[in-house]
Amino acid sequence: MVQKTLKEWDLKLPHAEFAYNIAPTRATGCSPFEALHGINPLTPIDLIPLPTTCKVSFEAEKSAKEMKKLHEQIRAHIENVNEAYKRQANKNRKGMDYRPGDLIQLHLMKERLTSRTKSKLMFRGDGPFKVLAKVGAMRTN
């Protein structure tokens, strides 16, 4: 949108915001505007409020039930999408089952390196350590 007029990016911002807010997201299955207000406007002119004499009044209880139903659908859709992401991320992971007495080697990630580990070429592993007891289920990351 801003490619030809770089100095006028602030004038294009409302258009970009409107386009983002009416585009459906993969996680929710609907647009952010629809999730919040229950309708999806086609153009910005649809957002202009009608005069109070011409407004159609919906029953508040009916409107609240419709919004609650929409939010339940969105929640179910998000749970389904998260489950699909989880299946995809975990499809090649192997479970690790350590028993007391097993020896394990630890691999330290960059975030967990000690202050003595200054170089990226230094060894990042530590161990072997003997497993003393199994406390809970092992995370596989």
N, C-alpha and C positions, 0 to 999 in steps of 0.2 A: 504494500500500500504506500510505503514511504519512499520507494526506490527513486522516483524522479524528483520529488520535492523533500529533500532531507531536512530542510529548515522548518518545515511545517508539520513535523511529526506530532506535535501536541494537538493539532487540529484533527488529525486522523485517529487519535486515541479513542474517542467515543465510538467511532465506527468499528474499530477492532474489538473493543469491549462488548459491543452489542453482538458482533459476529460470534465471539467466544461464548457469550451467555445463551445464545439460541442453538448452538451446535450440541448435538447429543454426545455424551461421553460414553466410553466403552464400559466403565465400571458401573454406572447407574442405569444406562439404557435410555436416559432422557437428558434434556438440557438442564443446566443449572437454574435457568429461569422457570422452566416447567416444574422442577422439583420444589421450588420455593413458592410459586404462585398458582400452580395447577394449570396454566395455559402457556402456550408457546407462541409469542407474537411473530408474525411474518415480516413486518416492517416496523421501524421506530414509531410510525404514526399510530400504530395499534396501542402504544403505551400512553397516548394522550388521554387523560380522563374525560369522560363524557360529562356534559352539564348535569347538574343534580336533578333537573326536571325530567331528563330523558333516561336516567339510569334505571336499569332493571334490577330490582332487589331480589336476591336469592335468599332463601331461608338459611340462616346461619348454621343450624344443625345439619342440614343437608350438605352444605359446603364443607363443614368440618369433617363429616364422614367421608366425603370424596377425597379430601386432602389426606386423611388418615389412611385410607385405602391406597392412595398413590404412594405414600411414604412406606407402607408395608411392602408394596410391590418393588419399590426401589431397594429397600433393605434386603429382600429376597434375591434380587438381581445381583446386588453387591456381594452377598454371601456366595452365590453360584460362581461369579467371576473370580472371587478370591480362592475358592476351592479349585477352580481350573488352573489358576496361577500356581497354586501349591502343588498340584499334581505334576505340572510341567517342570517346576523347579526341582522336584524330588524324584523324578523318574529315573535318574542315573545314580542316585545316592545309594550307598551300601550301608546297611546297619552294622554297628560295631557292638560286639558283646564281649566285654572284658570280665574275666573272673579273677578272684583273689589269687595272687601269686604270679599273674601274667606280668611281663615286662613291656613297657610302652615307651615310645620316643615322642617327645613333644616338638611341634614345629611352631615357632613364634612368628606371629604376623608383624608387619612393620609398626603397627600402632602399639604393640606390646613389647617392643625391644627395650632392653635396659640401657642405662646411660653408658655402660661399658661397650656396647655394640655401636661403634661409630661408623663403620664402613658397611656399605651394602654388600661387600664381598665376604664379610665375616659369616661364619656358620650361624644359622638361626635356630638350630635344633638344640634340645637339651634332654638329657636323660642317659641311659635308660632308668626309668622309675618302676618300682614294683607296686602293683595294685594291692592295696591293703584290704579294702572292702568295697562292695558295690552299694552305693547310696540310693541311686534312682536310675531312671532311664537315661541312656547316653544320647546326647545331641549329636547329630551328624551334620556338620557344617564343612 
